[in-house]
């Protein structure tokens, strides 16, 4: 996650190991989310490094997802519009490498070739530069709304609803034949944005030829991510062979996060994904 530092008028990584002594915040801003985040970024990244290191004969990569929009929900008096977009662009261009605490974790594992680079030679004015180690949630959200959503509406299980029964804003819903309740992927007020962001990420990984995925997910994101996985593993999309979601627990008093619960998803015919806890 990124956070806005008012003193330096820039975005910085919201990492517990790097926020010590920071004074560019007002009131209890960092504390608002620090208790929920804990050391999740460091803990999940280190687990990913260990998994890749233990599979030397396999082409395994780590995809790093940056939450570059959540700070807008709990920080006040932020730059708006184009100024905020420029802040995000500047962050990714001034910090092309890993934040220091993550770099130190990666150092014992050798070169950074374990990281998946979502590069695009024609990208210049986007949030991300042409070459980067990061996936931006902001970019994924825009891509999902502007490019992916129209094609999904025509697939089985997906429908675009404009009804007061689902709230004041139109919503893109997905519904498995085995579920009574639909899954919200996106609405015009971004109420379901996390689900759409994760689905877009999974679709991009699948398009790059990925067949097996292990996701490390913060406990606060469990339900929207679960919705995205179930939509991805439906028979109307080209699914992965399997997906394993490792759910982070709420950080303990010292800020430590553990991954004690996993869910494995595999496609079993037209009925949709089979979920095993």
N, C-alpha and C positions, 0 to 999 in steps of 0.2 A: 504494500500500500504506500502511496505517496501522501505527503502532507505539506501544507503551505507554511513556509517560514516568513513571517511578516518583516522581521528585521532585515533579512537579506533579499526579500521580495523574490523568492524562488521556491521551487518544490524540492523536497528532500525525501529520502526513503524513511518510511515509518517503521524503523527497526529498533527494537528495544535496546540492542547493543550499540546503537549509534545515536540515540536520543539523549544520552546522559549529558547533563550540563547545557542542553539547548534552552535558550531563553526567548526565541522568536515566536512565542505563542501567547495568547491571552487566556486568562482564567484557567480552566481545567481541560482545555482542548485535547492535549495528548492523552490525558487520563480517561477521556470519554471512550476511546477505543483501545487503549493500551491493555486494559484488563481482558478484553475480548481477544485481542491478537496474540498477546504473550510472545513466546519465541517461535510461533508457528512458521514464519518464513525460514528461519535458520534450521529448525528441526526437520521440516519437510525437505529442504534442499539437501541437507546432509544425508537423509535417507535415500534420496534419489541418487546422489553420488555413490553411495555404497552399493546400490542395486546395479548401477552401470558398471562399476568396478568388478562386481562378481559375475558379470556376463561378458568376458573379454572376446568370446567368439561370436557374439551377437551384435548387430548394429542397433544399439540402444542409445537414445538421446533424452535429454531433460528439456522440457518446455517450460519456460519461466513466464508466468502470467502476472502482470502488474495491474493492481487495482488503482487506476488513475482517475477515478471519479468519486469514490466514496467520501473523500474529505470534503466535498461540496455539501454533504448532508449535515455535517456537524461543525464546520468552520464558517464563521460569519465574516461579512465585509471582505469577500474575496473579489479579485478582478472578475469582470464579466465578459461574455461574448468572445470577441477576437483576442482580447488581452489574455483571457484564461487559456484559450487555444494556443497562443504563443508561449505561455508558461510551460505547457506540456511539451510542445515541440522543442523548446530550449532544454528542458531536462534531458530528454533522450539524446540530444545532440552533444550536450556538454558532458554527459555521463554515459558513454557508449559501453563501458565495461561494467563489471559487477560492483555493487556497493562493497565497501571495504570488508565488512564482516562476512559477506558471502564469499568474497575473493579469498579470504583467509581459510574458510572451510574447504574451498576447492583446491587450494594450493597443494596439499599432500597427494591429490589424485592426478597431478600432472596437468598437461595443456587443457584448454577449455574446449576441446573438440567433443566433449560429452554434451555440450549444449546445442540444442536445435536452433538454427538461425532462420527466423521467418523473413528472409530478405526478399526484396522486390526491386529490380533494377529501375523500373519506371516510377517508383514512388519518390516524390520530392516534396510535395506540399502537405503530405499526410502528417498525422501525429508522430509517426515513426520515421526515422531516416531510412535510406535504402538498405543499409546494413545494420543489423541490430541483433542482440541476444534475447530481446524481449517481445512478448505478445502484449499489446495494450488493450485493456478492457474497453476503453473509449473507442478505439478503432474497430474492435470486434462488434461492439454495439451498433456503430454506424453502418458497418458492412452488412450486418444482419438485417437491419431495418430497410436499407436502401437497395440491397441487391439480392439477399437470400429470401426474404419474406415472400416476395411475389411468386417465386418458384415453388415454395413449400405449400402455398394455399391450394395448389392443384393436386397434391399428393394425398393418398388415403390417410385418414386420421387427423389431418390438419384442417382447420376452418377459421375463417375470419368472422368474428361476431360483432355486430353492432346492435346490442340489446341492453336495455336498462337492467336486466336481470344480472348482467355481468359487470355492472358499474357504469360510470358516466363516459368512459373512453372505450373505443373499439379495441378488441383484443384478438391476438392470434392464439388459438387454443390447439392443443393436441390431445387426442383421446384414444387410448387403447380399447380394443373391443372387450377386454377383460376388466376394465375399470369403469366405475360409475361416475367418477368425478374427472373433469377435463384438467389438463395441465396447462397453465398459462405460460406462454413463451415471451410475449411482448405486448405492451399496450401503448397507446399514444402518449400516455403520461409517464412512461417508463416504470410502471409499477411492477412489471415482471421482467425487468431488464436483465437481471442476473441469469435467468433461465436462457434467454436468447443469446447472451454472451457466451455461455458455456456450450450451447449447441453449435454456435458458429465456430468456436475453437475445435470442437470434436470433428465437425465436418471438414475443416481445413486439414486437420491431422489425417483424416481418412483419405482425403484427396492426394495427400503426399505419400500414400501407400502404407500408412501405419495400420497394423493389424491387431496389436495387443497394447492395451493402455492401463497404466496404474495411475490413479489420481489421488493426490493428497488434498483433502478438503477441510477447511475450518468448520467448526461445529455450527457456526452461524449461517453457513451457506449450504447446509445439508439438503434441505428440501428443494430449493430451486435447482441444485445440481442433480439431484436424483430425478427430477422431472426431465431435465435435459438428456440424461443418459437413457431414460426409458424411451424418449422420442427418437434419439439417435439409433437405438437398437431395435426400433420397430421394423417391420418387413417392408415399409414403404421407402426406406432409405438404405443406402449401402452401409451395412454396419461393420463394426470391428468383429474379429473372431471372438474376443471377450474383453470385458472392462472390469477392473477391480478398483473399487473406491475405498480408500482408507480414510475413515472419518476421524478428524482430530477431536479430542475431548476439550472441554472448557479448561483454560489454563489454571493451574493450581495457584496457591498463594505466592509462590516464587516466580510465576510466569511460565512455568514449564508446561508444554503440551505433549500429550501421549496419544498414540494411535492404537487403540485397543479394539476397535470394531471395524470390520471390513464387510463389504458387500460385493459379490461377484455376479456379473451379468453376462448371459449368453443367449443368443437368439435360438428359439426353438419353434420354427415354422411361423405361420401367419398369426398365431396367437400373440406374438410379441416376445419380449425378453423374459427369460426365467431368472429370477433373483434369488440368490443364496446368501444368507448372512453367516 
